Amino acid sequence: MLQDLLDNLRKAFSDLTTEGPGLAVLISLGLAAGLYLFVRYLILGILLRRVDPEKHKWLHLIIEARIPHLLTLLVPPVVIWTVLPYYSPESYNIAISILSRFLAVYVAFVITLVLNAGLSAIDDYYSSLEYSRNFPISSILEVARVVLFVLSAAIVISILFNIRAVYILTAIGALIAAATVVFNNLILAFVAGLIVTSKKLIVIGDWIEIPELRINGEVLEITPTTVIVRNLDHTIGTVPSAYLLANSFKNWRGVLQAGARQMAWPVYFDINSVKPAGLELLEEISRLPYGAEILRSKAVVEAHGNPDRIPPGRISPGRSSGATNLALFREYCSLYLQNHPLIAPQKLLSVYLDAPTQFGIPMRVLVSTHETDYKRFLEIQSDVLEEILRLANVFGLKVYQHLERFDPIQNSADEQ
């Protein structure tokens, strides 16, 4: 029965195309437009209202990329292709051939748009995942887009001019080979970008430092050829990916992964202020929070009464071991840092003396703090330095006024 209905429809439409060709074309276009509006606004509207995209993330991204709306654009050519066989071939042979080609080009164009929107949906979905920061695929998707548009262009040219697509692709390949010579630097930068992202040398959110380019800030974006950085002073800088492979740079990601940030700086003391610890100094040290423990460890005093605290006047000169004020100060600083609540004792902690210079005797402090936030790190470093300078006066040590290669503000910026 259905076959009979189709046969009758074909005969009626064939007669219509013979007797009234203009009316047949209008009917075909009207039918295509009517079915498109029916599918686009009724069928698709009902489906979108019934589906809850919030429950399915993939479906939400597909709708956001307007992929269903683009697919409805395929309805008109499908309808016209369906009615084309009913046209009288004697009257429309050439017209049907030309129309078929343009319909094929239109379909290829719409499919290209759908696939491009699909790549955008994939990029949005992947960017929402946690590990996308370590391995962004934006550059890979850009390559896929280039390949997609090249293939689409080859198909369109093949349809319009009736040329085999393999010949067109061969010609495009030859052009690409010639372009590799002209755009050699751009291609090298693109390949370098792929290596940087695949090897995870830099990920979004890293803090990198390249003094030669005055780059010192957070990585905002990684493009196929360039890394975009927001510097410490909020200026925006760019670094070619090829430069990162050819030259060294500092990445502070390990600081965040370790959960500790290192402080390292010297304090120079006047050699003339280093002297044996006298009774007056020992009495003064014994009043400090960790003074009694330091004096006992150096065998300078004999403990009496409360072992945690040596009262003034209990210093035993006979127990002196000849310790200097600098030796006691170094031991005290080490114990002070070990008991500091914001210092990481499980990390490397050392307070040691270096060879004397023209600026005096350098005492170098090497410790780490649990605070990785830059502002808090600077505050803790300042507090520790201020306390050490204050204690130096208690121990009778004179700090050299000119500190070699040491400026607290500049040194902190360099550490960042």
C-alpha positions as CSV (number, residue, x, y, z in Angstrom):
1,M,0.0,0.0,0.0
2,L,2.8,2.4,0.9
3,Q,4.5,1.5,-2.4
4,D,1.4,2.4,-4.3
5,L,1.2,5.7,-2.5
6,L,4.8,6.5,-3.4
7,D,4.2,5.6,-7.0
8,N,1.1,7.8,-7.2
9,L,3.0,10.7,-5.5
10,R,5.9,10.3,-8.0
11,K,3.6,10.3,-11.0
12,A,1.7,13.4,-9.7
13,F,4.9,15.2,-9.0
14,S,6.4,14.2,-12.4
15,D,3.3,15.6,-14.1
16,L,3.5,18.8,-12.1
17,T,7.2,19.3,-13.0
18,T,6.3,18.9,-16.7
19,E,3.2,21.1,-16.7
20,G,4.2,23.7,-14.1
21,P,8.0,23.6,-13.4
22,G,8.0,26.8,-11.4
23,L,5.2,25.6,-9.1
24,A,7.1,22.4,-8.6
25,V,10.2,24.2,-7.5
26,L,8.2,26.4,-5.1
27,I,6.5,23.4,-3.6
28,S,9.9,21.7,-3.1
29,L,11.4,24.7,-1.4
30,G,8.3,25.2,0.7
31,L,8.3,21.5,1.8
32,A,12.0,21.8,2.7
33,A,11.5,25.0,4.7
34,G,8.4,23.6,6.4
35,L,10.1,20.4,7.5
36,Y,13.1,22.4,8.7
37,L,10.9,24.7,10.9
38,F,9.0,21.6,12.2
39,V,12.1,19.8,13.2
40,R,14.0,22.9,14.4
41,Y,11.3,24.5,16.6
42,L,8.9,21.7,17.4
43,I,10.8,18.4,17.6
44,L,14.1,19.9,18.8
45,G,12.2,22.2,21.2
46,I,10.3,19.3,22.8
47,L,13.5,17.3,23.2
48,L,15.4,20.1,24.8
49,R,12.6,20.8,27.2
50,R,12.4,17.1,28.2
51,V,16.1,16.6,28.7
52,D,17.8,18.0,31.8
53,P,21.4,18.8,30.7
54,E,22.4,19.5,34.3
55,K,22.3,15.8,35.0
56,H,24.5,14.9,32.1
57,K,27.5,17.1,31.6
58,W,28.3,15.8,28.2
59,L,24.7,16.6,27.0
60,H,25.0,20.0,28.5
61,L,28.2,20.8,26.6
62,I,26.7,19.4,23.3
63,I,23.7,21.7,23.7
64,E,26.0,24.7,24.6
65,A,28.0,24.0,21.4
66,R,24.7,24.1,19.5
67,I,25.4,20.8,17.8
68,P,21.6,19.8,17.7
69,H,20.8,23.1,16.1
70,L,23.4,22.7,13.5
71,L,22.2,19.2,12.7
72,T,18.8,20.6,11.9
73,L,20.4,22.4,9.0
74,L,20.7,19.1,7.2
75,V,16.9,18.7,6.9
76,P,16.4,21.0,3.9
77,P,19.0,19.2,1.6
78,V,17.7,15.8,2.7
79,V,14.2,16.9,1.7
80,I,15.3,18.3,-1.7
81,W,17.4,15.2,-2.4
82,T,14.3,13.1,-1.6
83,V,12.1,14.9,-4.2
84,L,14.8,15.3,-6.9
85,P,14.1,11.8,-8.4
86,Y,10.5,12.8,-9.0
87,Y,11.5,15.7,-11.3
88,S,11.2,15.0,-15.0
89,P,14.7,14.3,-16.2
90,E,14.0,15.7,-19.7
91,S,13.2,19.1,-18.3
92,Y,15.7,19.3,-15.4
93,N,18.7,17.2,-16.3
94,I,21.3,20.1,-16.1
95,A,19.6,21.9,-13.3
96,I,19.3,18.8,-11.2
97,S,23.1,18.2,-11.7
98,I,24.1,21.7,-10.6
99,L,21.6,21.7,-7.7
100,S,23.0,18.3,-6.5
101,R,26.5,19.7,-6.4
102,F,25.5,22.7,-4.4
103,L,23.6,20.6,-2.0
104,A,26.6,18.3,-1.5
105,V,28.7,21.4,-0.8
106,Y,26.1,22.7,1.6
107,V,26.1,19.3,3.5
108,A,29.9,19.2,3.6
109,F,29.9,22.7,5.1
110,V,27.3,21.9,7.7
111,I,29.1,18.7,8.7
112,T,32.3,20.7,9.1
113,L,30.5,23.1,11.4
114,V,29.2,20.2,13.5
115,L,32.6,18.5,13.8
116,N,34.2,21.9,14.7
117,A,31.5,22.4,17.4
118,G,32.2,18.9,18.6
119,L,35.9,19.7,19.1
120,S,34.9,22.8,21.1
121,A,32.7,20.6,23.3
122,I,35.6,18.2,23.8
123,D,37.9,21.1,24.8
124,D,35.3,22.5,27.3
125,Y,34.8,19.1,28.9
126,Y,38.5,18.3,29.1
127,S,39.2,21.8,30.6
128,S,36.8,21.1,33.4
129,L,38.8,18.0,34.5
130,E,41.4,18.4,37.2
131,Y,44.3,16.9,35.4
132,S,43.8,19.2,32.3
133,R,46.1,21.7,34.0
134,N,49.0,19.2,33.8
135,F,48.3,18.2,30.2
136,P,46.3,20.7,28.2
137,I,45.1,19.5,24.8
138,S,44.2,22.9,23.2
139,S,47.2,22.7,20.9
140,I,46.2,19.2,19.8
141,L,42.6,20.3,19.1
142,E,43.9,23.2,17.1
143,V,45.8,20.7,14.9
144,A,42.6,18.7,14.5
145,R,40.8,21.8,13.4
146,V,43.4,22.6,10.8
147,V,43.2,19.1,9.4
148,L,39.3,19.2,9.4
149,F,39.2,22.5,7.4
150,V,41.8,21.3,5.0
151,L,39.9,18.1,4.3
152,S,36.6,20.1,4.0
153,A,38.2,22.5,1.5
154,A,39.5,19.6,-0.5
155,I,36.0,17.9,-0.6
156,V,34.3,21.1,-1.6
157,I,36.7,21.8,-4.4
158,S,36.4,18.2,-5.5
159,I,32.6,18.5,-5.7
160,L,32.4,21.8,-7.4
161,F,35.0,21.1,-10.1
162,N,34.5,17.3,-10.4
163,I,38.1,16.6,-9.5
164,R,39.2,13.6,-7.5
165,A,39.9,14.5,-3.9
166,V,43.2,12.6,-3.9
167,Y,44.6,15.0,-6.5
168,I,43.6,18.0,-4.4
169,L,45.1,16.5,-1.3
170,T,48.4,15.9,-3.2
171,A,48.5,19.5,-4.2
172,I,47.8,20.6,-0.7
173,G,50.6,18.4,0.5
174,A,53.0,20.0,-1.9
175,L,51.9,23.4,-0.7
176,I,52.5,22.4,2.9
177,A,56.0,21.1,2.0
178,A,56.8,24.4,0.5
179,A,55.3,26.2,3.5
180,T,57.6,24.4,5.9
181,V,60.5,26.2,4.3
182,V,58.8,29.6,4.5
183,F,57.3,29.2,8.0
184,N,60.1,27.1,9.5
185,N,60.2,29.2,12.7
186,L,56.5,29.0,13.2
187,I,56.5,25.2,12.8
188,L,59.4,24.8,15.2
189,A,57.5,26.9,17.8
190,F,54.4,24.8,17.3
191,V,56.4,21.5,17.8
192,A,58.1,23.0,20.8
193,G,54.7,23.9,22.2
194,L,53.6,20.3,21.9
195,I,56.8,19.1,23.6
196,V,56.4,21.6,26.5
197,T,52.8,20.5,27.1
198,S,53.4,16.7,26.6
199,K,56.4,16.7,28.9
200,K,54.6,18.9,31.5
201,L,57.6,21.3,31.7
202,I,55.0,24.0,32.3
203,V,51.4,23.8,33.3
204,I,48.8,26.5,33.8
205,G,49.2,27.9,37.3
206,D,52.9,27.4,37.5
207,W,55.2,30.2,38.7
208,I,58.2,30.6,36.3
209,E,61.2,32.8,36.4
210,I,63.3,33.8,33.4
211,P,65.6,36.7,34.3
212,E,66.9,37.2,30.8
213,L,63.4,38.1,29.6
214,R,62.3,39.8,32.8
215,I,59.6,37.1,33.2
216,N,58.7,36.4,36.8
217,G,55.1,35.3,37.3
218,E,52.2,32.9,37.0
219,V,51.5,31.0,33.7
220,L,48.0,32.1,32.5
221,E,47.7,30.3,29.2
222,I,49.7,27.9,27.0
223,T,49.1,28.3,23.3
224,P,50.5,26.2,20.5
225,T,53.5,28.5,20.1
226,T,53.5,30.8,23.1
227,V,53.3,30.8,26.9
228,I,51.5,33.8,28.4
229,V,52.6,34.9,31.9
230,R,51.3,37.4,34.4
231,N,54.3,38.9,36.1
232,L,54.7,39.8,39.8
233,D,53.9,43.5,38.9
234,H,50.7,42.3,37.0
235,T,52.2,43.0,33.6
236,I,51.6,40.4,30.9
237,G,54.6,38.8,29.3
238,T,54.9,36.2,26.5
239,V,57.6,33.5,26.1
240,P,58.0,31.5,22.8
241,S,57.8,27.8,23.5
242,A,61.0,27.2,21.5
243,Y,62.8,29.5,24.0
244,L,61.8,27.3,26.9
245,L,63.4,24.3,25.2
246,A,66.6,26.0,24.1
247,N,67.2,27.9,27.4
248,S,67.0,27.2,31.1
249,F,64.3,28.6,33.3
250,K,63.1,28.2,36.9
251,N,59.8,26.6,37.7
252,W,58.5,27.1,41.3
253,R,56.0,24.2,41.0
254,G,58.2,22.0,43.2
255,V,57.8,24.5,46.1
256,L,54.0,24.0,46.1
257,Q,54.3,20.2,45.7
258,A,56.8,20.0,48.6
259,G,54.7,22.3,50.8
260,A,57.7,24.2,52.0
261,R,59.6,27.3,50.8
262,Q,63.3,27.8,51.5
263,M,64.9,30.9,53.0
264,A,68.7,31.3,52.6
265,W,70.7,34.4,53.4
266,P,73.9,35.4,55.2
267,V,74.4,37.8,58.2
268,Y,77.9,39.3,58.4
269,F,79.5,39.9,61.8
270,D,82.5,42.1,62.6
271,I,85.4,39.9,63.6
272,N,86.4,42.3,66.4
273,S,83.1,41.7,68.1
274,V,83.7,37.9,68.4
275,K,85.1,37.2,71.9
276,P,85.0,34.6,74.7
277,A,81.8,34.4,76.6
278,G,82.2,36.2,79.9
279,L,80.1,35.8,83.1
280,E,78.0,38.8,82.3
281,L,77.1,37.5,78.9
282,L,76.4,34.0,80.3
283,E,74.0,35.6,82.8
284,E,72.3,37.4,80.0
285,I,72.0,34.3,77.9
286,S,70.6,32.3,80.7
287,R,67.5,34.6,80.8
288,L,66.6,33.8,77.2
289,P,63.9,31.2,76.4
290,Y,66.5,28.6,75.1
291,G,69.5,30.0,76.9
292,A,69.8,27.4,79.6
293,E,69.7,24.5,77.1
294,I,72.4,26.2,75.0
295,L,74.7,26.8,77.9
296,R,74.3,23.2,79.1
297,S,75.0,21.8,75.6
298,K,78.2,23.8,75.5
299,A,79.2,22.7,79.0
300,V,79.4,26.3,80.1
301,V,77.2,26.1,83.2
302,E,76.4,23.6,85.9
303,A,72.6,23.1,86.3
304,H,71.1,23.9,89.7
305,G,67.5,23.7,90.7
306,N,65.0,23.6,87.9
307,P,66.7,22.0,84.9
308,D,64.6,23.9,82.4
309,R,65.7,27.3,83.8
310,I,69.0,28.5,85.3
311,P,68.4,31.4,87.6
312,P,70.8,34.3,87.4
313,G,73.8,34.0,89.7
314,R,74.2,30.2,89.2
315,I,76.8,30.4,86.5
316,S,79.8,28.4,87.4
317,P,83.0,29.9,86.0
318,G,84.9,26.7,86.6
319,R,82.7,24.9,84.0
320,S,83.5,27.3,81.2
321,S,84.7,25.6,78.0
322,G,86.0,28.7,76.4
323,A,83.0,29.1,74.1
324,T,82.7,32.3,72.1
325,N,79.7,34.5,71.9
326,L,79.4,33.7,68.2
327,A,79.4,29.9,68.8
328,L,76.7,30.4,71.5
329,F,74.7,32.7,69.1
330,R,74.9,30.2,66.3
331,E,73.6,27.3,68.5
332,Y,70.9,29.6,69.9
333,C,69.7,30.6,66.4
334,S,69.6,26.9,65.4
335,L,67.5,26.0,68.4
336,Y,65.2,29.0,67.9
337,L,64.5,28.0,64.3
338,Q,63.9,24.4,65.3
339,N,61.2,25.5,67.7
340,H,59.7,28.2,65.5
341,P,56.0,27.2,64.8
342,L,56.2,28.2,61.1
343,I,59.5,26.6,60.3
344,A,59.6,23.1,58.8
345,P,62.1,21.2,61.0
346,Q,61.9,18.0,58.8
347,K,63.4,20.0,55.9
348,L,67.0,21.0,55.7
349,L,67.8,23.4,58.6
350,S,71.3,24.7,59.1
351,V,73.0,27.7,60.6
352,Y,76.7,27.6,59.8
353,L,79.7,29.8,59.5
354,D,81.5,30.4,56.2
355,A,85.1,31.6,55.5
356,P,85.8,35.2,56.6
357,T,85.6,37.9,54.0
358,Q,86.4,41.6,53.8
359,F,82.9,42.1,55.2
360,G,83.4,40.0,58.3
361,I,82.4,36.5,59.2
362,P,79.3,35.3,57.3
363,M,76.8,33.2,59.3
364,R,74.5,31.6,56.8
365,V,70.9,30.6,57.6
366,L,69.3,27.9,55.6
367,V,65.7,26.9,56.6
368,S,62.3,26.2,55.1
369,T,58.8,27.4,56.1
370,H,55.5,25.7,55.6
371,E,54.0,28.8,54.1
372,T,54.2,28.7,50.3
373,D,52.1,31.9,49.8
374,Y,54.5,34.6,48.7
375,K,53.2,37.4,50.9
376,R,53.2,35.2,54.1
377,F,56.6,33.9,53.2
378,L,58.0,37.4,53.1
379,E,56.4,38.3,56.4
380,I,57.9,35.1,58.1
381,Q,61.3,35.8,56.6
382,S,61.3,39.4,57.8
383,D,60.2,38.3,61.3
384,V,63.0,35.7,61.5
385,L,65.7,38.1,60.3
386,E,64.5,40.8,62.7
387,E,64.7,38.4,65.6
388,I,68.2,37.2,64.6
389,L,69.4,40.8,64.4
390,R,67.9,41.6,67.8
391,L,69.5,38.5,69.4
392,A,72.9,39.4,67.9
393,N,72.9,42.5,70.0
394,V,72.1,40.5,73.1
395,F,75.1,38.2,72.4
396,G,77.4,41.2,71.9
397,L,77.9,40.7,68.2
398,K,78.2,43.6,65.9
399,V,76.5,43.2,62.5
400,Y,78.5,44.5,59.6
401,Q,76.6,47.5,58.0
402,H,77.3,46.5,54.4
403,L,75.9,43.0,53.6
404,E,77.4,41.5,50.5
405,R,74.8,40.8,47.8
406,F,72.1,41.0,50.4
407,D,69.1,43.4,50.3
408,P,66.1,41.9,52.1
409,I,63.6,43.4,49.7
410,Q,65.5,42.6,46.5
411,N,66.5,39.1,47.8
412,S,62.9,38.3,48.5
413,A,61.9,39.3,45.0
414,D,64.7,37.2,43.6
415,E,63.6,34.2,45.6
416,Q,60.1,34.5,44.1
